[in-house]
Amino acid sequence: MAKIVTDEEEMVHNGEALPILSASAKKMNIDKLLNAPLPTYESSVPGSYLWTKIAFWMCRRVSSAQFRTTASSSTTELQVGGAGAMCCGWHTNGLMDPLGIFLNHPKEFVVGARHDLVTRPLLGWWTRRLAVQPVVRKAELLRGGCTDEEALHLNGRSLLALSSGIAHGFGCVLFPEGTSHSQSFMLRFKTGPVRTVLAAAALAKANDLPLPHLVPVGLHFRKREKFRTDQYIEFGDPIDLTDDMIPPVMVNAVRDGGWVEPPMETVHQIRDQLRDRLPDMTPNTSTWEEHRALHLLAHAQARSQGKRLPDWPSEVHAARTVRNEWPGREATFPPEPLTGERFERASEAAEILEAHGLDGRDLGPKDRVFRRVNFSRLPSAILSLALFLILLPFSLTSLGLQIALGRLLGDSTDEGLDARTSYQFLAAFFGSLLVWPVVALGWTALVWFNQGAIGNLLGWGDTWLCLGTGTAFAGLFAVYLLCFPLFWASGKSFASAWDVWVDTRKSWVRWRFPSQAKNRLETLLSELSS
């Protein structure tokens, strides 16, 4: 057995502290993991076609309510068919990271995930229908979750399944850091994603299929732990694999159903290429305070030119330009702190705004510290609030439990801030499946017992539920089905009303901003402009 190490002990591997495991990650049922369904490659999806389509349709619905804006970009055209694609990004937002890639890339994906996502109640049922392949991380292995042989067998089985999927033209997402975290820079790169895509290349070569490629992906969230934050998915230039990277011994081994490890010099060469490209597509700052200062500088620079950064992607790229052009900055891994009086001013200004829940978007033109209220948005705000109030009874009954559960789980999880929105997403996803059918029955019963009063109120008569059929069953069934789009509309109205509340609160803060802090902010902005 591997050595068992408690979380209280200092656990270091290759000079880096291992992440502290959550209670769920400590529970490992190796037999159940080995029984996880394998993907199939004859269909257009690797798992169940029906449940995959339902799952991703629901994921899009929930994601549209959870994020205020979602944008994506790609330096090259993303292909539906053709060669497989291994997508690699940094990992700071739990389930939201792979989900953002899945929903913004045209390919279907074979999925590898932390082992407990396959064995958890409810979630495990669904991930098995999607043929998600469980992976045992080094942290679980070194802490004694299973034997070396069990981990080797399970991971080998899962990685071979993922490699086969990539070879057959599917996409895949693996994170080279190996864990979700809360740092503002990338952690040490692991070789798992590179070895997996090289195995896929060997399988593709053995079957005369096009070689896959590696795609660096930037994942940007304005405030990853906040409801209705902004999301930007950035697909970078792919790293192509060539025939000379795949030795004949690998091709012959996979053709015969065996396995040979790829040459380590090739693995390290591709890993280093990924490490050269991917950090630049992240904040890549020594602290989150430094990250906020760079974004403030990007806004201040646009402000001094009489411009505004119109959206989250523009802000991401503008801050990146400021960072990369910083005098004396060297591209180190991890990054060194930025220095200088200009940075100190920007940092102080950014923290003044942060302390009051504001950021660079709240700045006004050169002659004003803060921007004025945009009254042209008042009609749409009033309409959003009116719709929310009309649908409030449906919101309270269909979403109340989900919101409370998501907030409770997100705030009490032992997995850190990077898992907060994952629990909120899961509460919304499974709440729709489990809560809505029951609530819809309640509303249908309410209509049944009050059908006469409703008919008289609307002028439809006492028998309106019969719909001319002589029985009320058809009408009741129609009422039941109608509940679901109403629940969905109530959720969207809640999200829009939340946006109005956030914007109104920020307008109030700008108007009532403490004069001393405002004067200091004005001084700092003037110095930055000069």
N, C-alpha and C positions, 0 to 999 in steps of 0.2 A: 504493500500500500504506500501511496505517497505520504509524506510527512503532513500531519494535521497541525495547522497553525491557527491560533485564534485571532480574531480581529484586533484584540488588544495588543498583540505582539507586533513588532516591527517586521514586516515581510517585504523583502527586497529581491527583485529578480533582474539580472543584468544592470544593476546599478539604479533601478527605478522602483519606487514603492508600488506594490500591487494595490489595486482599488479595494476598498472595503466592500464586502459582499452584502447585498440585501438579504433579508430573510428568505425571499423566494429563490434567489440564486443559490442558496445553500442546500436547497432540497433537490436531490438528484435521484430520479428513478431510472436507472440505466436500462432495465428491461423495457419500460414504456418508451424510452427514447429510441431503442433499437427497433421497436415496432412501428415507428413513425413511417407513414407511407412515402414511397419514393416517387419522384416526378416521372411523368411520361412525356415523351418527345414527339409522338405521332400527332397529337392534337395541337391546336393553336395556343393552348395554355398548358402549363405543366401539371396543374392540379385538376380538380373538378371544374368543368366549364361553367356549369350553372352557378355554383357557389362562388367561384372566382369573379364572375361578372356581377353578381349581387354584392359581393364584398366591396369591389372597387366602385360600383355605383354609389353605395352608401358612404364610402370613404370620401368621395368627391362632394357629396351633400354635406357631410359633417365638416370637411375642411373648408368649404365655402362659408360656413357660419363661424368657424373658429378663427379664420384669418381675415383681416380687413381687406388687404390686397395681396394678391399672389401674382408674381411675374417670373418669367423664365427667359433665358437667352442661351444661344449656342453659337460658338465660333464656326462650326461646320454643321451641315444639315444632318439631323438625326434620322436614321433609317429605321423603318418598320421591319423589313426583312434583311436578307444579307447576313454579314458576319455578326457573330455575337459580340456583346459589349459588357465589359466589367467596369462598373461605375464605382469610383472611390472618392469619398469626401471626408471632411473632418466630422467629428461626432460629438455634439454638445446638446442635443435636444431629443434624446430618446427615440421613440417610435416615429416622431415627426420627421426625422432626418431621412430614413429610407422611404417613408410615405411621400415626401415631397418629390423624391426622384421618381418613384413609381408613377405618380400622377402627372408628371411633366415630361416623361420620355415615352415615345410611341411604342416601344417594344413591350411584350409581355416578359415577366421576370421569373426566374427561379430564385428562391429566397432561402438564405441561410440566416439563422438567428440564435441568440442565446438559448441554451437548452431549456430553461424553464418556460419560455414562451410557447413551447409545444406541449407542456404538461399542466399548465394552469387551467383551472376551471373556466368554462366558457371560451376564453381566448384560445386555449389549447384545442378545443373542438374545431374552431374555425381555422386555425393555422394548419391543422392536419388535413383539412379539406383543400387547402391551398398548396399542399405538399411542401410546407416549410421544413427545411432540414436543420436539425439541432446541432449546435457546436458547443463543445466544452472549452472554455477559455483557460489560459494558464493560471489565472487566479483561482478558479475552482479546483483545478488539478493539484496545484501546490498546497492548497488548504485541505486536501484529502477528500474531495467530493467523490472520487472514484479512483480506480487503479490506473496506472500508466497504460496497461494493455487495453482496458475498457475505453479510455479516452482516445487512444490511438486508433482503435477499431471504429469507434463511433465517428470521430472526426474524418478518418479516411473515407468511410462510407459516405458521409455528408459532402465532403469536398469533391469526391468523385462524381456524385450526383449533380452537384452544381457545375462542375467542369463539363459534364456531358450536356447539360442544358445550354451552357454558353457555346459549346461546339456546334450545337444544332441551331444556333441563331437566336437564342433567347438573351435577355439582359440579366444582369446579376448585380447586386450591391453588397460590397463588403467594405468595412472601415479599417484602414491600416493601423489606426491607434488601438483597435481591439476592445475599446470600452467607451461609453459615453462619459463625458466629464464636464467640468465647469471652468476650465482654464480659458484664457483669451488667446492661446496659441496651441499649436498641435503638439501632441505627445510623441514619444518615440515610435517610429514606424515599425510595424511587424511585417513579416514576409508572407503571411497567409494569402492575401489577395493576389500577390504576384505569382506564387506557386500555383494557385488555383487557375489563373488565366493561362499560365504556361501548360498546365495539364490539359486545359481546354484546347490549346493550340495543338498539342500532340494528338488528341482525339480527332480534331478537325483534319489534321494532316493525314492521319491514318484512314480517314473516311472520305478523302478528297473534297473536303469542305473548305470554305474561305476561313483564313485565320482570324481570330477575334482581335479586339483592340481594348486598350485600357483608357477610360475616360475620367480625367480629374473633374470633380464637381464641387463648386462653391455653394455652400448652404448658409444663407444669410437671414437672420431674424432680427428685427429691430429690438424687441425685448422678448426673448424666447419664452419666458415664463408667463407672459401676459395674454389674456383673452383679447382677440381682435388685433393682434400685432400684425406687422407687415412681413411678408415672406418673399425671398428672391432665390431662385434656383439657377445657378450659372454653370453650364456645361462647357468645359474648356477644350483645347486642342487634344485629340486622342493621341495616345502613344501606341504606335503600330508595332506589331510583332512580325518578325521576318523568319524565313525558313531556317536560316543558320542559327537561330536561337533555340531550335528544337532538334536535339541530337537524334540520330536514327535509333539509338537504343531505347529512347523514350517512346518513339512511335511504334517500334516493334513490340514493346512491353504492353502498351495499351491496346494494340491490335489483338494481342493474345489474351487480353483480360487481366493483365498484371499491372505493375506500377514500378516506375523508377523515378527517384527524385530528380528534378531538373538541376543543371549545373548551378552551384551556388554563386559563381561569378556572374552568370546571367541573371539570377534572381536579384542579386545586389545591384547590378547595373540598371535594371528596370525600376527597382525600388528607389534608387537614387534619382532617376529621371522623374519619378512621381514626387519625390520629396523636393526636388527643385521647382516643380510647378505648383503643387497643391497649396503650400502655405501662403503663397501670394494671393490665393483666392479665398482667404480667411482674414479675420481681423489681424492676426499675426502681430500682436502687440504684447508687451510684457505684462500689462494689467488691463482690466476693463476700464479703469480711469483714463489710461492712455488712449484707449479706443474711443471713448467719448470725446476726448480732447481733439483727436484727429477729425471726427465728424463735425465738431464745432468749428474747427478751422476751415473745413470744406464749405460750410455754410457762410462763414465770415468772408471767405475769399469770393464766393459768388455774390455776396451782399455788396462788397466793395466795388464790384463790376456792374452793379445795378441789375443783377440777375437773381433768380431763385432756383434751388434744386427741386425739380417738379415732383419727383417720386423717389421711392426707396432705392431702386437700382441706380439711379443717377447719384444719389448720396453715397452709396457703396463705392462706386467707381471714383467719385471725386475724392473721398477720404483716402482711397488706395493711392491715388496720385500724390496727395499730400504726403502720405507715409513714405512712398518710394523715393520721393524727391527731397526728403529731409536731409539737410546738410550734415555730412559726416556719418550718416546711417550706413551700417554694414549689414548685409543679409546673412545673419547668423541663425542657428537653430539650437535652442529656442532664441527668440529675438532679444537683443539688448535694449534696455530702457532708452527712450529718447531724452535728450537733454537740451538745455538752452533757455534763455529768458523768454523767448517767444512761446516755447512749449509750456513753460510754467504759467504764463498768462492765459493761454488757451485752456490749460487744465483747470485753473482757478475759475474761469468763466463757465466752463462746462459743468463743474461741480456746483456752482451757484444755481444753474438751471436745473440740474438733477435733483438738488435738495428740495425744489419746489415742483417737481414733476413735469418740468419743461425740457425742451431741447432746442437744437438749432433751427428747427422749423418755426419756432415762435418768435424769432428775431424779425425786426422790421427793416425797412430800408435804412440807408446811411443816417438820415436825420432823425430816426426813431429807434429806441432800444427794442421795443416790441411791435409786432404788427397789429393792425386794428382788426376788429371783428369783421368777418365777411358776411354782411347782411344778405347778399345774394343767395346764400344757402338757407336762409330762414324759411322760405316756403317748403323746401324739401324736408327740413328738420321738423316743421309742424306736421307735415303729412306723415312722416315716420312715427312721430309720437301718437298721432291720431290712430293710425293703423295698429300700433302696439296696444293702445287702450281698448280698441274694439276687440282685438284677439286675446286680451289679457286672460279671460277665463280659460281659454285653451292653453295658453302659455303656462299658467299656474298648475293646471292638472297634468299636462303632458311633459313639461320640462322641469317643474319644481323639484321632483325627486332626483332627476339627472343632474341638475345644477348643484344641488346640495351634496350629492354623492361625489361628483367630480371635484368640488371644492374640498370636501373632507379628505378624500384619498390623495388629492394633489398636495394638500398642505401637511399631511401626516405621513407621507411616504418616507421610508428610510433610504431611498435611492438618490436623494439629492435634488437640487433645483432643476437639473437637466431632465428629470422624469415627471415634472409637475404637469406639463401640458399633455403628456402621454396618458396620464390617468384621466384627465378631463376629456380627452378624445375618446378613450375607451368607455367612459361613463355615458357619453353622448351616443356612441355607436351601439353599444349593447342595450342602453336604455330604450333606444328606438325599437329594438327587436323585442324586448321583454316587457317594457312598461306601456308602450303605445297600444298594443292590442287589448290590454286590460282596461286602459283608460277609455279606449274607443267603445268597449262594451258598456262602460258606465254612462257615457254620453248617449249611446243608443237606447239604453234602458230609460234614461231621463226623457228622451223624446217620446218613447212608447207610452210612458205614464202621463205625459202632458200633450199628447197628440191633438186632443180636442182644443185646448187653449192655444196651441201653436197655430192650428188651422184657422181658428176664429180670428186670431191676431193678424194673420197674413191674408185672410179672405179666401182660403183654399177649401174650407169646409171640414167636416169631421172625418171624412174618409180619404183625406189627401194621401195618407201613407199607402193606400192600396194601389195607387198609380194606375187605376182602371183595370186591375187584374182580379179584383174581388178578394184579395188577401193582402195583409199588411207585410208579409214576409219580404217581398221584393223591395218595398219602401224602406224597411228596417235595414236590409242588406245594403241598400244605396247609402243610407245614413251612416252605417258603419264604415263603408269604404271612403265616404266623404271626409270622415274624421282625420284620415292620415294626411291628405294635402293641407287640411286646416292646421294640423299640428306642425307640419313643416313650415307653413306660412307664418305661424305664430313664432316659431324659432327664428326665422329670418327677420321678423319684425322686432323681436327682442334684440337681435344683434344690431339692427339699425338704430334702435332707441338707445342702446349702449353707446354707439358711436356719438350720437347727439349729446348724451350725458358727458362723455369724456371731452368732447370739443367745447361744450359749454363750461365745464369746470376749468379747463385750461384758459378759456377767455376770461373767466372771473379771476383766476390767479394772475394773469397778465395785468388786468386792470387794477387789482389790489396788491400788486407786488410791493414789498417793503422798500421804502424810498432809499434807505442806506444801501441795501443790496443792489438796487437798481442803479444808483449812482456809481457804485463800484463796477458793476457790469458794463455800464456805458464807458467808463474809463478804460477798462480792459479791451473792449471792442475797438475803441479809437486807437489804442496802441497796436492792436493786431492789424488794423487797416493801414496804419502808417508803416 
